[in-house]
């Protein structure tokens, strides 16, 4: 059984607190795509996605980056 990640609610708390710079930094080091999708869902539910377009853009970029296959690996 997997445990529920607490990463998304913590980042949501940063955004609600007005510290979107720290939230963006956390989004850039997000653990998984699933966590980013959960954060997007929480932001949409809280109606904060439109108020923070830069956060929404970073989420989209990181989902794309984490979803893309690795082109090469270090030897």
TORDREN-959783 format. One record per atom (N, C-alpha, C): residue number from 1; residue in three letters; x negated, y, z. Coordinates in steps of 0.05 Angstrom, whole numbers. Example, Ala and Ser with C-alpha at 12.3 -4.5 7.8 and 13.67 -1.06 7.14 Angstrom:
! TORDREN-959783
    i   aa       x       y       z
    1  ALA    -264    -114     156
    1  ALA    -246     -90     156
    1  ALA    -264     -66     156
    2  SER    -257     -45     142
    2  SER    -273     -21     143
    2  SER    -258       1     157
This chain:
! TORDREN-959783
    i   aa       x       y       z
    1  UNK     -17     -24       0
    1  UNK       0       0       0
    1  UNK     -18      25       0
    2  UNK     -11      43     -17
    2  UNK     -27      68     -18
    2  UNK     -13      89      -1
    3  UNK     -30     106      10
    3  UNK     -19     128      27
    3  UNK     -14     152      10
    4  UNK       5     168      19
    4  UNK      11     193       6
    4  UNK     -11     213       9
    5  UNK     -20     225     -12
    5  UNK     -41     245     -11
    5  UNK     -31     271       1
    6  UNK     -47     283      18
    6  UNK     -39     309      30
    6  UNK     -53     332      17
    7  UNK     -66     327      -6
    7  UNK     -81     348     -20
    7  UNK     -62     369     -31
    8  UNK     -41     361     -45
    8  UNK     -23     379     -58
    8  UNK      -9     398     -38
    9  UNK       2     388     -16
    9  UNK      15     407       3
    9  UNK      -5     427      15
   10  UNK     -30     419      18
   10  UNK     -50     437      29
   10  UNK     -56     460       9
   11  UNK     -58     453     -17
   11  UNK     -63     473     -37
   11  UNK     -39     491     -40
   12  UNK     -15     479     -38
   12  UNK       9     496     -39
   12  UNK       9     516     -16
   13  UNK       0     508       8
   13  UNK      -1     526      30
   13  UNK     -20     549      25
   14  UNK     -42     544      11
   14  UNK     -61     565       4
   14  UNK     -47     585     -15
   15  UNK     -32     575     -34
   15  UNK     -18     593     -53
   15  UNK       3     609     -39
   16  UNK      19     596     -22
   16  UNK      39     610      -7
   16  UNK      27     631      12
   17  UNK       3     626      22
   17  UNK     -11     645      39
   17  UNK     -23     668      24
   18  UNK     -22     667      -2
   18  UNK     -33     690     -18
   18  UNK     -62     686     -26
   19  UNK     -74     663     -21
   19  UNK    -102     659     -27
   19  UNK    -104     642     -52
   20  UNK     -96     653     -75
   20  UNK     -96     638     -99
   20  UNK    -125     632    -109
   21  UNK    -144     648    -101
   21  UNK    -172     643    -109
   21  UNK    -182     617     -97
   22  UNK    -176     613     -71
   22  UNK    -184     588     -58
   22  UNK    -169     565     -70
   23  UNK    -143     569     -77
   23  UNK    -127     547     -89
   23  UNK    -139     539    -116
   24  UNK    -147     559    -132
   24  UNK    -159     553    -158
   24  UNK    -185     537    -154
   25  UNK    -201     545    -135
   25  UNK    -225     530    -129
   25  UNK    -220     501    -122
   26  UNK    -199     497    -106
   26  UNK    -191     469     -99
   26  UNK    -180     454    -122
   27  UNK    -165     467    -140
   27  UNK    -154     454    -163
   27  UNK    -177     445    -182
   28  UNK    -198     461    -184
   28  UNK    -220     454    -201
   28  UNK    -235     429    -192
   29  UNK    -232     422    -166
   29  UNK    -245     397    -156
   29  UNK    -224     377    -147
   30  UNK    -201     377    -161
   30  UNK    -179     359    -154
   30  UNK    -188     330    -156
   31  UNK    -178     314    -138
   31  UNK    -186     286    -138
   31  UNK    -175     270    -161
   32  UNK    -150     273    -168
   32  UNK    -138     257    -190
   32  UNK    -117     273    -205
   33  UNK    -109     263    -228
   33  UNK     -88     275    -244
   33  UNK     -62     273    -229
   34  UNK     -57     251    -215
   34  UNK     -33     247    -199
   34  UNK     -29     270    -179
   35  UNK     -51     278    -165
   35  UNK     -50     299    -146
   35  UNK     -43     326    -159
   36  UNK     -54     331    -183
   36  UNK     -47     355    -197
   36  UNK     -18     356    -206
   37  UNK      -8     333    -215
   37  UNK      20     331    -223
   37  UNK      38     335    -199
   38  UNK      30     325    -176
   38  UNK      46     330    -152
   38  UNK      46     359    -144
   39  UNK      23     372    -147
   39  UNK      21     401    -141
   39  UNK      39     416    -160
   40  UNK      39     409    -185
   40  UNK      56     423    -205
   40  UNK      85     420    -198
   41  UNK      93     396    -189
   41  UNK     121     391    -181
   41  UNK     128     408    -156
   42  UNK     110     410    -137
   42  UNK     115     426    -113
   42  UNK     117     455    -119
   43  UNK     100     465    -137
   43  UNK     101     493    -145
   43  UNK     127     499    -160
   44  UNK     136     481    -177
   44  UNK     161     485    -191
   44  UNK     185     485    -172
   45  UNK     185     467    -153
   45  UNK     206     465    -133
   45  UNK     207     491    -116
   46  UNK     184     501    -109
   46  UNK     182     525     -92
   46  UNK     185     551    -109
   47  UNK     189     548    -135
   47  UNK     191     571    -153
   47  UNK     168     590    -152
   48  UNK     144     579    -150
   48  UNK     120     595    -149
   48  UNK     104     594    -175
   49  UNK     112     576    -193
   49  UNK      97     573    -218
   49  UNK      97     599    -234
   50  UNK     119     613    -236
   50  UNK     121     637    -252
   50  UNK     107     660    -238
   51  UNK     105     660    -211
   51  UNK      92     681    -197
   51  UNK      62     679    -198
   52  UNK      51     656    -204
   52  UNK      23     651    -205
   52  UNK      15     638    -231
   53  UNK      15     653    -253
   53  UNK      10     641    -280
   53  UNK     -19     632    -282
   54  UNK     -38     645    -268
   54  UNK     -66     636    -270
   54  UNK     -70     609    -257
   55  UNK     -55     603    -236
   55  UNK     -56     577    -223
   55  UNK     -45     556    -241
   56  UNK     -23     562    -254
   56  UNK     -10     543    -273
   56  UNK     -29     537    -296
   57  UNK     -44     557    -306
   57  UNK     -63     553    -328
   57  UNK     -86     535    -319
   58  UNK     -96     539    -295
   58  UNK    -118     522    -285
   58  UNK    -109     494    -281
   59  UNK     -84     490    -272
   59  UNK     -73     463    -268
   59  UNK     -72     449    -296
   60  UNK     -62     462    -316
   60  UNK     -60     451    -343
   60  UNK     -88     443    -353
   61  UNK    -107     461    -350
   61  UNK    -135     456    -359
   61  UNK    -147     432    -345
   62  UNK    -143     429    -319
   62  UNK    -155     407    -304
   62  UNK    -141     381    -310
   63  UNK    -115     381    -315
   63  UNK    -101     357    -323
   63  UNK    -112     347    -349
   64  UNK    -117     365    -368
   64  UNK    -128     358    -394
   64  UNK    -157     347    -390
   65  UNK    -172     360    -374
   65  UNK    -200     352    -370
   65  UNK    -202     324    -356
   66  UNK    -185     320    -336
   66  UNK    -186     294    -322
   66  UNK    -173     271    -339
   67  UNK    -156     278    -357
   67  UNK    -142     258    -373
   67  UNK    -159     250    -397
   68  UNK    -177     267    -406
   68  UNK    -193     261    -430
   68  UNK    -213     239    -424
   69  UNK    -217     222    -444
   69  UNK    -238     201    -441
   69  UNK    -266     213    -440
   70  UNK    -283     200    -426
   70  UNK    -311     209    -425
   70  UNK    -325     202    -451
   71  UNK    -338     222    -463
   71  UNK    -351     217    -489
   71  UNK    -377     201    -485
   72  UNK    -392     206    -464
   72  UNK    -417     192    -459
   72  UNK    -422     191    -430
   73  UNK    -439     173    -423
   73  UNK    -446     169    -395
   73  UNK    -477     173    -392
   74  UNK    -485     182    -369
   74  UNK    -513     184    -364
   74  UNK    -526     157    -362
   75  UNK    -550     154    -372
   75  UNK    -563     127    -371
   75  UNK    -570     118    -343
